[in-house]
Amino acid sequence: MKIKWPVPFLASGQNVAPFKDRIRQAVKQLNEFPERGQIIPELKQQGISSYRELIVSPRRIMYRVSDGQIFVLSVIDGRMNVEDVLLNRFL
């Protein structure tokens, strides 16, 4: 599967440098197991099940699988209350 990294992740301004290698390794593993991540709980509560996440503590890697591709949508600091951020970004 092809993995697509969006510009918002690359230019997010978050300090992901300490986690960069771990994040890339976790995402690379999605090639073999694209549904490895759990459905994002905050979205699942809203009846939305097409978005998944991997945890690379303390980051949450948000992604979706579509048309044989993996789209990494965002990497969010998991220590934040992300429910509002997710609903605004993905809806």
C-alpha positions, 0 to 999 in steps of 0.5 A: 500500500502507498502511504501518503503524508499530508502537508499539515502533518509535515508543517504542523508546528508540533515538536514531533522531532523526538518521535519522528523515527518511531512515528515513521516506523509505526506508519511503515508497519501499516503496509502489512497491517493497515487496520492495525490501529483502533478506530478513533474512540472520540469519532466512534462515539459519533458513529464514525468508523472510517478513521483509525489511530496508532499510539506512539506515546504521547502522540496519536497518529490519525489515519484512514485506509482508502482505495488501497492507500494509507492517508496519514491525516494528523499527528496529535499530542495525545495529552490534549483534549483532542475531541474538538480538534478531531471533530472540527478537522474530520467533519 
